[in-house]
Amino acid sequence: MSAVRSSGRLLFARSPVGAAALPCISVTGSRRQYADDVKFLKTLDPAHMKRGRGGRSSFSGTVCTVFGATGFMGRYVVNKLGKTGTQMVLPYRGDFYDAMRLKVAGDLGQVLFCPYHLCDEESIAKAVRHSNAVVNLVGRDYTTRNFNMEQVHVEGAARIARICKKMGVERFIHVSALNSDRHHEGSVITGGSAFLAAKGVGEKAVLAEFPDATIIRPSDIYGSEDRFLRYYAFYHRTDKDKMSLPGGGYNIFKQPVYVVDVAQGIVNAVLKDIDTKGQIYQAVGPRRYELRDLVEWFLRVLRRDPTIQGGISVVNMKYYPMPIVKAKFNELFPWSPLNAQTMDKLERESVTDIVSSNLPTLEDLGVSTLVKLEDRVEWELRPYREFEYYDEEIGDFDPPAPPKFVQV
């Protein structure tokens, strides 16, 4: 028996050798013009067939394992996958407490959990053995007592990719970082950022193990509980009345992207019929800003700019290196550096976002309307704003002037 889909229905043709010889079955819902366009399952498993009318209470036909689901980006990806009826396997390490809240992201029975360790191949294989798509969001901004940059971003990523290939996973999405493909001399630390270097080597290791993998390179990501807006808003990043930036923030350009846009791009790469095999996508925002303008704008939103008593002015780190002193102190406690402020983080501040015209972006993944930073920053920074206890009247505070930007 063979099967093809026409007008959204499965049509079965009787095979002369009986049902036992059924080679494959089509689950493609869109209209196909040629035999080569029909997507076939490798095995006949009713669990792979779409059920329902779409949405949370249906089944999309995709079983997706999300590594790093408990992190900042993972929560958004899991939430969006759950709304499409995707069944999810969420590996976690350590205590289950951080993972259990993700249970409500999907319908009953659609969110499954399993413990794993990044160095344990058997636990990784168990997490992906039933999945036809895998997303790797595992990453770390700083070295810890248990893992360094290379172990997380290179060895761990390659291990997951290799096992996914062995287990027959169809789509593998690996999240890297913008600027990871470029050599940086370093302006704060000699040799440049170890994080970006490890991400770049990790990309090559993943593609060597899984040539059809999809790589996504996001710039600085902002959103609730991020490490971009809150990094600059947190008191530890300032020193009394000064905010030190590499080079004073001049000639350093950033193109931050909203976390929801990146998550939507990842979900589209998992679910939509887009040829992403072996592609590298750049996840960047719609506007480009100079770092100094950005930080001065954040200070205005936070009501900490120099025009207000007790305000903060932006200075050159070369002449006021207190952030370096704090970062050096933080490195004495690598398991939890305050505000994630490390020497490597300061180095990444000095790196300009370079977007290649030869590589696709989020728009090519179907994310047509990107959220502007101006539309979100006041909401995201509101908990850190000064004088929040004061019940102001309309007009008590002048609206913060927006930053200069370059539309891209």
Secondary structure, 3 states (H helix, E strand, C coil): CEEEEECCEEEEECCCCCHHHCCCCECCCCCCCCHHHCCECCCCCHHHCCECCCCCCCECCCEEEEECCCCHHHHHHHHHHHHCCCEEEEEECCCCHHHHHHHHHCCCCCEEEEECCCCCHHHHHHHHCCCCEEEECCCCCCCCCCCCHHHHHHHHHHHHHHHHHHCCCCEEEEECCCCCCCCCCCCCCCCCCHHHHHHHHHHHHHHHHCCCCEEEEECCEECCCCCCHHHHHCHHHCECCEEEEHHHHCCCEECCEEHHHHHHHHHHHHHCCCCCCCCEEEECCCEEEEHHHHHHHHHHHCCCCCCCCCCCEEEECCCCCHHHHHHHHHCCCCCCCHHHCCHHHHHHHCCCCCCCCCCCEHHHHCCCCCCCHHHCHHHHHHHHCCCCCCCCCCCCCCCCCCCCCEEC
